[in-house]
Amino acid sequence: QVHLVDSGGGLVQAGGSLRLSCVASGSISSINIITWYRQTPGAQRELVAGITHSGSTNYADFVKGRFTISRDKAENTVYLQMNDLQPADTAVYSCNFIGGGFRAWGQGTQVTVSS
């Protein structure tokens, strides 16, 4: 099994920054991908950014140039640095792990951006 704990959300003014963390534990396979998603009430979950075990990244168009995903392999932690946050970024952000036949979700962390 794989267990994820995500954290780092909060309330920030437009233009501000937050850094989310996703800590993985358990059966972490050497080949995996960790992805951040976000969801607002009544809307579908949408992909924000992902990173593979080798460091390859992908981003949703709406965060390119503002968000950066990175990982600390030694700590089994993936970070999402979010800069220039806007009210439209308000959502619950959750991380997802896929690898070694396992799939897991973090519990979610609320990000609220005030105008």
C-alpha positions as CSV (number, residue, x, y, z in Angstrom):
1,Q,0.0,0.0,0.0
2,V,0.9,3.6,-0.5
3,H,-0.2,6.4,1.8
4,L,-0.1,10.1,0.9
5,V,-0.3,13.1,3.1
6,D,-0.7,16.5,1.4
7,S,-0.4,19.8,3.2
8,G,0.4,23.5,2.7
9,G,-2.9,25.0,1.7
10,G,-4.2,28.2,3.2
11,L,-5.7,31.6,2.6
12,V,-3.6,34.0,0.5
13,Q,-4.3,37.2,-1.3
14,A,-4.2,37.4,-5.1
15,G,-0.6,37.6,-6.3
16,G,0.6,35.6,-3.3
17,S,2.3,32.3,-3.1
18,L,1.9,28.9,-1.4
19,R,3.9,25.7,-1.4
20,L,2.0,22.4,-1.2
21,S,3.7,19.2,-0.1
22,C,2.8,15.6,-0.7
23,V,4.6,13.0,1.4
24,A,4.4,9.4,0.3
25,S,5.0,6.4,2.4
26,G,4.7,2.6,2.1
27,S,5.4,0.6,-1.0
28,I,7.0,3.3,-3.1
29,S,8.1,1.7,-6.4
30,S,11.1,3.0,-8.3
31,I,8.9,3.8,-11.2
32,N,6.0,6.1,-10.4
33,I,4.3,9.4,-11.1
34,I,2.9,11.8,-8.6
35,T,0.3,14.3,-9.9
36,W,-1.5,17.3,-8.3
37,Y,-5.2,17.7,-9.0
38,R,-7.6,20.3,-7.9
39,Q,-11.4,20.4,-7.6
40,T,-14.0,23.0,-6.8
41,P,-17.6,22.2,-5.6
42,G,-19.7,21.0,-8.5
43,A,-16.8,20.9,-11.0
44,Q,-14.7,18.0,-12.3
45,R,-11.3,17.3,-10.9
46,E,-8.6,18.8,-13.1
47,L,-5.0,18.0,-13.5
48,V,-2.6,20.7,-12.3
49,A,0.9,19.2,-12.6
50,G,2.7,15.9,-12.5
51,I,6.2,14.6,-12.1
52,T,7.6,11.2,-12.8
53,H,10.3,9.2,-10.9
54,S,12.8,10.5,-13.4
55,G,11.9,14.1,-13.0
56,S,9.8,14.6,-16.1
57,T,7.1,17.1,-15.6
58,N,3.8,18.2,-17.2
59,Y,1.6,21.1,-16.4
60,A,-1.9,22.3,-17.2
61,D,-1.9,25.3,-19.5
62,F,-3.5,27.5,-16.9
63,V,-0.6,27.1,-14.4
64,K,2.4,27.3,-16.8
65,G,4.8,29.9,-15.7
66,R,3.2,30.2,-12.3
67,F,3.4,26.8,-10.7
68,T,6.5,24.5,-10.4
69,I,6.4,20.9,-9.4
70,S,9.5,19.2,-7.9
71,R,10.4,16.2,-5.9
72,D,12.8,15.2,-3.2
73,K,13.4,11.5,-3.8
74,A,15.2,10.9,-0.5
75,E,12.2,12.3,1.4
76,N,9.5,10.8,-0.9
77,T,8.1,14.2,-1.1
78,V,6.6,16.2,-4.1
79,Y,6.2,19.9,-3.9
80,L,4.0,22.3,-5.8
81,Q,5.2,25.8,-5.6
82,M,2.4,28.1,-6.6
83,N,3.2,31.8,-7.4
84,D,1.0,34.6,-8.6
85,L,-2.1,32.9,-7.2
86,Q,-5.5,34.1,-8.5
87,P,-9.0,33.7,-7.1
88,A,-9.6,31.2,-9.9
89,D,-7.0,29.0,-8.3
90,T,-9.2,28.5,-5.2
91,A,-9.9,24.8,-4.9
92,V,-9.1,21.7,-2.9
93,Y,-5.7,20.4,-4.1
94,S,-5.0,16.7,-3.8
95,C,-2.0,14.6,-4.8
96,N,-2.2,11.2,-6.5
97,F,0.4,8.4,-6.7
98,I,0.5,5.8,-9.4
99,G,3.2,3.1,-9.4
100,G,4.0,-0.5,-8.7
101,G,0.4,-1.5,-9.1
102,F,-0.7,0.9,-6.4
103,R,-2.8,4.1,-6.7
104,A,-3.4,6.4,-3.8
105,W,-4.8,9.9,-3.0
106,G,-3.9,12.4,-0.4
107,Q,-6.7,13.8,1.8
108,G,-6.6,17.2,0.0
109,T,-5.6,20.6,1.2
110,Q,-7.7,23.8,0.7
111,V,-6.3,26.7,-1.2
112,T,-8.3,29.9,-1.0
113,V,-7.2,33.0,-2.9
114,S,-8.9,36.3,-2.0
115,S,-9.2,39.2,-4.5
